[in-house]
Amino acid sequence: MDIDIENAIREYGSPLFVILANTLRENVRLFREEFSSVYPKIEIAYSYKANSLLGLLRVLHKEGVWAEVASGFEYEIARLLGVPGGKIVFNGPYKRREELFRAVEDRALINVDHWKEIELLEEISSQAGRVIDIGVRVRINLGINSVDRFGFDLESGEAESVITRCVERKMLNVVGLHVHLTSYILEGDISKGSITARKIRLIWPKDHNLYRNALIKVVEFSNRLKERFGITLDYLDIGGGFPGIGEKLRDYVLAVSEPVLKGLREKLPTVILEPGRALVKNAMHLVATVVGIKQLGGGRIGVVVDAGINLLPTSLWSGQEVEALVENRGGGYEVILYGPLCLQTDIVAVTQLPELKAGDMLIVKNVGAYNFSQSTQFIFPRPAVLLVDDGKFEVIRRAETLEDLLVFEKL
Ligand SMILES: Cc1ncc(COP(=O)(O)O)c(C=O)c1O
């Protein structure tokens, strides 16, 4: 990291989140280059849910990235940042009537998730006295993610039924298809009574062939829409779930692009990509401090740090990557890295580290995706977030105080 960490901790306190603006920019540039080198028309709509800190979004939008939002709340954040409606992709299973109305007025790209949304949009069309452009989210069974529930099922004919209704009623004009194969694959026991979070295996990134298989089906479906209804799509939105830059992204680029380039019998649509994790994961780290060491049963060592799963909730699914900022302490041994919460599940990682003592600093690396956005002030308030840009620091979110958090409550 391009900063004097000890100084930063002295000034802003520990723990401390650090975002690297140059890494964000580099991620966008490389992601765009990879896809553009194979497919002529792409747009990147960053998935806000991965991390919606305003200072981070600002950097991404400056790079020409659109917004992918999954609620009216996220939609408002995008508008607040000056993203025009035409560069917002509005997804998610719960869009309120007034939110849809606003998105229609702004000419945002609305991907419809279920039948009630179709009804609402038809009402809005009548009210506004015009036909509304929509995208339809389709659900494809690829034998993964038994829990997938979003959009209209392709195989059963549900997706075609919804589009038939749009064509017949002439209130909604289908201009796009959306498919998101979920962020990762969950394998586990989801039977009644099982403790989901503890019985799940998280697979990420997904095999790129899943994208290829999905795209083949989506392209077949698009060809059918052209034949049956004369529909020419403006966009195919492929969703997110992509690996980080350099992690064989090329395989994914080809898996997405080739079926469209080879199979589509109409003018090429814009391919919209909705990466979250791929753009932000490696651009944010958390600096933490050791607060104590514990000898545990069976000769195991526990290290307690000042940052726990309230700040790093993804630790519940998979351990974090940790580096100790200490020199000349010799070889390491396996430790259990505990957070400060008085909670059995507060385990950040089980990992190999050099001998540590209270006051030592650690970096929990690559925590930019789905941590801050899902963090809570459970037992401890959230610390400050620093943006480092070309060696300059900016606090883009100050540490929370008791007063901040009590503002919502009445004594
Ligand atoms: C519709 C949609 N698009 C994009 C994403 C981003 O996924 P990822 O962060 O894995 O790229 C998600 C995440 O679940 C999503 O639900």
The ligand as an ORCA input file, in Angstrom:
! r2SCAN-3c Opt
* xyz 0 1
  C     -28.084     -8.533    -10.445
  C     -26.675     -8.536     -9.965
  N     -25.702     -8.018    -10.759
  C     -24.421     -7.984    -10.368
  C     -24.023     -8.496     -9.145
  C     -22.567     -8.424     -8.776
  O     -21.982     -9.656     -8.578
  P     -20.399     -9.749     -8.344
  O     -20.069     -8.846     -7.224
  O     -20.174    -11.170     -8.009
  O     -19.748     -9.340     -9.610
  C     -24.980     -9.048     -8.297
  C     -24.586     -9.648     -7.012
  O     -25.196    -10.512     -6.462
  C     -26.345     -9.065     -8.710
  O     -27.307     -9.555     -7.932
*
